[in-house]
Amino acid sequence: MFIGYKLRDKMPGKSFFYMEKRRTIQEVMDLIQSRYVDTLNLNNLNDTAIAAVLAKLDPHSIYIPARDLQMANDDIAGNFYGIGVEFNILEDTIHVINVLKDGPSFAAGLKTGDMILKADDSTVSGRKISSNEVRRLLRGPKGSEVNLLLLRQGKKINATVKRGIIPLSSVDAAYMITKTTGYIRLNKFSQQTYREFMTNLLELKKQGLKELILDLRGNGGGVLDEAVEIADEFLDGDKLVTYTEGAHIPRKEYRCRRTGQFETGKLILLADEGSASASEILLGAMQDWDRATIIGRRSFGKGLVQEQYDLSNKAALRLTVARYYTPLGRSIQRPYDHGGKAYYAEITDRFENGGILSADSLRNDSSKIFVTKGGKTIFGSGGISPDYFVPADTSQPGLTSAKLYFKGIFADYGYRYFLAHPDLSSKYSTAHSFVSNFSVGLPEWQLLQQLAAKDSIQVSAVSEKERAYIYRSLKTSIARQLFRNEGYFEAENIMDPSVQKALTVIAQ
């Protein structure tokens, strides 16, 4: 016993009474910790090892390190605790580009155009700082305070802001695009999405809503239950919305449970290659039941369900536990047997093969063909194909426009213009009034020239076609500054091919 005790004592990670056989991966980590020639950060090494293991599973099982977990959870929850400002980092200085109305910073007197010099004891101006670092300084527990040193019109001002709950809205825009047609754009499915959607839907109904365009482009998904709840508003009876099933998870059905607020009336769903997961659950249910017309491009093709498990090191694992299926039994998950890199590269390949693949490209595999009760032929695997295909705009706007985009001049233009025209907010009270009455002209172009010249970009020699593109970009940038995302999309949708196609289909 004494010899055995001594021998066992020499093995890393084992005690005399250790009975369970360790797995090889733990043996390796123990040996590295106890015998490796150099000192290592074992936490980083563990993160790398876990990521390597998950890479052998599917592209959507992910490990979330402890440092990133709070932000990931905030996105799902649909809110966080902070001070209620939108900011941008311009020339090593944090600029407040928007103050949330009735939020903590609004109550403390912060204004658009303020520059943040210090947050508590941390100097945040005059040095390179990332957006994530700024968020970590400004966010914190509910009710806690952050002391800010601001620069406003050349004067330094101190402000103390008590952190409060800040919504991360799922609804980018909701407005009446015609007298009877409403438009709602969802950017994700958080735990607040259904509530936000219903608030906006009921408001639009008061304004005369009879047809609805629901924009799911770029919506990467989120909470499955929220997509099911929205589907319930469109479908009658106890129709099946989706079901999930996995090797260790028995079949679970999600059905309609109540009378919906929009079970009749024309419904258009806009989709593209960025519409994934919960978005595709909603798209698939509407298509299988012949309830909606889908316009745009083929969706991403993610048919896997993840559950999140908290780990002892304060990190978390989002593990794929089941597949979801549309009411007709379609699994729309794209193949991932060639690895994560090839899996995500498929989206790029779609553009390189003629803008994007159309629905016709899925018709070669008869095992993936389904027929709805209304007689429509639809397809499984590889995403949800639209009823009306709208190709991606792969035409180049021009080298000058590309430079303006990558230098962030388009993104910053609205803020710069607002600082130069502080009376703009009082002149335009709604996004609709701005979009209808504001035109980009010579003063706006001259400001662009000044901003572009700082980055040695000359805009005077652009073609008429490119000039029209730049004018449109300037107007949408100003609209976003004044009315946030709703202003941007109301301005953008006037020329958006998918939105205009939707209006044409509704009019038929």
HELIX and SHEET records of a PDB file:
HELIX    1   1 PHE A    2  ASP A    9  1                                   8    
HELIX    2   2 THR A   24  ARG A   35  1                                  12    
HELIX    3   3 LEU A   42  LEU A   54  1                                  13    
HELIX    4   4 ALA A   66  ALA A   77  1                                  12    
HELIX    5   5 PRO A  104  ALA A  108  1                                   5    
HELIX    6   6 SER A  131  LEU A  138  1                                   8    
HELIX    7   7 THR A  193  LYS A  206  1                                  14    
HELIX    8   8 LEU A  224  PHE A  234  1                                  11    
HELIX    9   9 ALA A  278  ASP A  288  1                                  11    
HELIX   10  10 GLY A  340  GLU A  352  1                                  13    
HELIX   11  11 ALA A  359  LEU A  362  5                                   4    
HELIX   12  12 SER A  366  LYS A  368  5                                   3    
HELIX   13  13 LEU A  399  PHE A  406  1                                   8    
HELIX   14  14 ILE A  409  ALA A  420  1                                  12    
HELIX   15  15 LEU A  424  LYS A  427  1                                   4    
HELIX   16  16 ALA A  431  ASN A  437  1                                   7    
HELIX   17  17 LEU A  442  ALA A  453  1                                  12    
HELIX   18  18 GLU A  464  GLU A  492  1                                  29    
HELIX   19  19 PRO A  497  ALA A  507  1                                  11    
SHEET    1   A 4 ILE A  62  ILE A  64  0                                        
SHEET    2   A 4 ALA A 316  TYR A 325 -1                                        
SHEET    3   A 4 LEU A 240  GLU A 245 -1                                        
SHEET    4   A 4 LYS A 252  ARG A 255 -1                                        
SHEET    1   B 3 ILE A  62  ILE A  64  0                                        
SHEET    2   B 3 ALA A 316  TYR A 325 -1                                        
SHEET    3   B 3 LEU A 304  ASP A 310 -1                                        
SHEET    1   C 2 ASN A  79  GLY A  82  0                                        
SHEET    2   C 2 GLY A 164  PRO A 167 -1                                        
SHEET    1   D 4 VAL A  85  LEU A  90  0                                        
SHEET    2   D 4 THR A  93  VAL A  99 -1                                        
SHEET    3   D 4 MET A 115  ALA A 119 -1                                        
SHEET    4   D 4 SER A 122  THR A 123 -1                                        
SHEET    1   E 5 VAL A  85  LEU A  90  0                                        
SHEET    2   E 5 THR A  93  VAL A  99 -1                                        
SHEET    3   E 5 MET A 115  ALA A 119 -1                                        
SHEET    4   E 5 GLU A 145  ARG A 152 -1                                        
SHEET    5   E 5 LYS A 155  LYS A 162 -1                                        
SHEET    1   F 6 VAL A 171  MET A 176  0                                        
SHEET    2   F 6 THR A 181  LEU A 186 -1                                        
SHEET    3   F 6 GLU A 211  ASP A 215  1                                        
SHEET    4   F 6 LEU A 267  ALA A 271  1                                        
SHEET    5   F 6 THR A 293  GLY A 296  1                                        
SHEET    6   F 6 TYR A 388  PHE A 389  1                                        
SHEET    1   G 2 ILE A 369  VAL A 371  0                                        
SHEET    2   G 2 THR A 377  PHE A 379 -1                                        
END                                                                             
